[in-house]
Amino acid sequence: MVTENIYKKDVIEKSYKSFWKEKMLEFGGEYSIWSNAPENPSYN
């Protein structure tokens, strides 16, 4: 069975460079602080 890819907009078309930041901001609250975390945590 073949169906339409309902996840296309959420996964395939997202830039990998901004994906993490966007998702953390979507979650909001205590997750928002992680949206600005460096790629390598030891850089903090």
C-alpha positions as CSV (number, residue, x, y, z in Angstrom):
1,M,0.0,0.0,0.0
2,V,1.4,3.4,-0.9
3,T,0.2,6.6,0.8
4,E,1.1,10.2,0.8
5,N,4.0,11.2,3.0
6,I,2.3,13.3,5.7
7,Y,5.7,14.0,7.4
8,K,7.3,15.6,4.4
9,K,7.1,19.2,5.7
10,D,8.3,18.3,9.2
11,V,11.3,16.1,8.3
12,I,12.5,16.3,4.6
13,E,12.2,20.0,3.9
14,K,13.8,21.2,7.2
15,S,17.3,22.5,7.2
16,Y,19.4,20.3,9.4
17,K,21.2,23.4,10.7
18,S,18.1,25.0,12.2
19,F,16.0,21.8,12.9
20,W,17.1,21.5,16.6
21,K,16.6,25.2,17.4
22,E,13.1,25.2,15.7
23,K,12.0,22.1,17.6
24,M,13.2,23.4,21.0
25,L,11.4,26.7,20.4
26,E,8.2,24.8,19.4
27,F,8.3,22.9,22.7
28,G,8.7,26.1,24.6
29,G,9.0,26.5,28.4
30,E,12.1,24.8,29.8
31,Y,13.2,23.6,26.4
32,S,13.6,27.1,25.0
33,I,17.0,27.5,26.6
34,W,18.4,24.6,24.6
35,S,17.6,26.3,21.3
36,N,20.8,28.4,21.7
37,A,23.0,25.6,22.8
38,P,26.2,25.2,20.7
39,E,26.6,22.2,18.4
40,N,29.4,21.0,20.7
41,P,28.4,21.4,24.4
42,S,32.1,21.6,25.4
43,Y,32.1,25.1,23.7
44,N,30.0,26.4,26.6
